[in-house]
């Protein structure tokens, strides 16, 4: 995962996320990889390379509290629906309307909770 594909952006609630992003080739889906505790985006480097070579889009954020992403001290900042909204904000900023979520550990719950209200 080359550094040039890493970005940072501020979500609607003011949190700054660091993430790796490579857009999908025409007709391919984007994969959203969510890491768990205690990891960061680079844990998915082999999967990123594999799917990227096949034209899939790859979006891999450092989840809230890890790596280059903000680390709020208020536990309320980590509520699943808030973090899900952050991820949707990132996708919106990239023009990604839909993604296949892949995750392990704590952030798997975000895949099931769906789009926040």
C-alpha positions as CSV (number, residue, x, y, z in Angstrom):
1,X,0.0,0.0,0.0
2,X,1.9,3.0,-1.3
3,X,1.8,6.2,0.6
4,X,0.5,8.2,-2.4
5,X,-2.9,6.4,-2.1
6,X,-3.3,7.5,1.6
7,X,-5.6,10.5,2.2
8,X,-7.1,12.4,5.1
9,X,-10.5,14.0,5.3
10,X,-12.8,15.6,7.8
11,X,-16.3,14.0,8.3
12,X,-19.5,15.9,9.0
13,X,-19.0,15.7,12.7
14,X,-15.5,17.1,12.5
15,X,-13.4,13.9,12.9
16,X,-10.4,13.5,10.7
17,X,-9.9,10.1,9.2
18,X,-6.9,8.7,7.5
19,X,-7.5,6.1,4.8
20,X,-6.1,4.2,1.8
21,X,-8.2,4.6,-1.4
22,X,-7.9,3.4,-4.9
23,X,-10.9,3.8,-7.2
24,X,-12.6,0.9,-8.9
25,X,-12.1,0.2,-12.6
26,X,-15.3,0.5,-14.8
27,X,-17.8,-2.2,-13.8
28,X,-16.0,-3.3,-10.6
29,X,-17.2,-2.8,-7.0
30,X,-15.4,-1.0,-4.2
31,X,-14.4,-3.0,-1.2
32,X,-14.5,-1.3,2.2
33,X,-12.1,-3.1,4.6
34,X,-12.6,-2.4,8.4
35,X,-9.9,-3.5,10.8
36,X,-10.4,-4.4,14.4
37,X,-8.5,-4.0,17.7
38,X,-5.6,-3.2,17.9
39,X,-4.8,-2.8,14.3
40,X,-4.8,-0.1,11.5
41,X,-5.4,0.1,7.8
42,X,-2.1,-1.5,6.7
43,X,-3.2,-4.8,8.2
44,X,-5.1,-5.3,4.9
45,X,-2.1,-4.7,2.6
46,X,-2.2,-8.2,1.0
47,X,-6.0,-8.0,0.4
48,X,-5.6,-4.5,-1.0
49,X,-2.9,-5.6,-3.5
50,X,-4.9,-8.7,-4.5
51,X,-8.2,-6.9,-5.3
52,X,-6.6,-3.8,-6.7
53,X,-4.8,-5.9,-9.3
54,X,-8.2,-7.2,-10.4
55,X,-9.7,-3.7,-10.8
56,X,-11.7,-3.5,-7.6
57,X,-11.8,-0.3,-5.7
58,X,-10.3,-0.4,-2.3
59,X,-11.1,1.8,0.7
60,X,-9.4,1.1,3.9
61,X,-9.7,3.6,6.8
62,X,-7.7,3.7,10.0
63,X,-10.7,3.3,12.2
64,X,-11.5,5.9,14.9
65,X,-8.8,5.8,17.6
66,X,-6.1,4.2,15.4
67,X,-3.3,5.1,13.1
68,X,-3.6,8.5,11.5
69,X,-7.2,8.9,12.4
70,X,-8.4,11.1,15.3
71,X,-8.4,9.6,18.7
72,X,-11.2,11.3,20.7
73,X,-11.1,10.9,24.5
74,X,-14.9,10.9,24.9
75,X,-16.3,7.4,24.7
76,X,-19.5,8.7,23.1
77,X,-17.5,9.5,19.9
78,X,-17.1,5.7,19.3
79,X,-20.8,4.9,19.1
80,X,-21.3,2.6,16.1
81,X,-23.9,4.8,14.3
82,X,-21.6,7.8,14.5
83,X,-18.6,5.8,13.1
84,X,-20.9,4.4,10.4
85,X,-21.9,8.0,9.5
86,X,-18.2,8.9,9.3
87,X,-17.6,6.1,6.8
88,X,-20.6,7.2,4.7
89,X,-19.2,10.7,4.7
90,X,-15.8,9.4,3.4
91,X,-17.5,7.4,0.7
92,X,-19.7,10.4,-0.3
93,X,-16.6,12.6,-0.5
94,X,-15.0,10.0,-2.9
95,X,-18.1,9.6,-5.0
96,X,-18.5,5.9,-3.9
97,X,-22.2,5.2,-3.7
98,X,-22.0,1.6,-2.7
99,X,-19.3,-0.7,-1.2
100,X,-18.9,-4.3,-0.1
101,X,-17.9,-4.2,3.5
102,X,-15.3,-6.7,4.8
103,X,-14.3,-6.6,8.5
104,X,-13.1,-8.4,11.5
105,X,-13.2,-7.9,15.3
106,X,-15.1,-4.9,16.8
107,X,-16.0,-3.0,13.6
108,X,-17.8,-6.0,12.1
109,X,-20.9,-4.6,14.0
110,X,-20.8,-1.5,11.7
111,X,-21.5,-3.8,8.7
112,X,-24.6,-5.1,10.3
113,X,-26.0,-1.9,11.8
114,X,-26.7,-0.4,8.3
115,X,-26.9,3.2,7.4
116,X,-27.3,5.5,10.4
117,X,-30.4,7.6,10.7
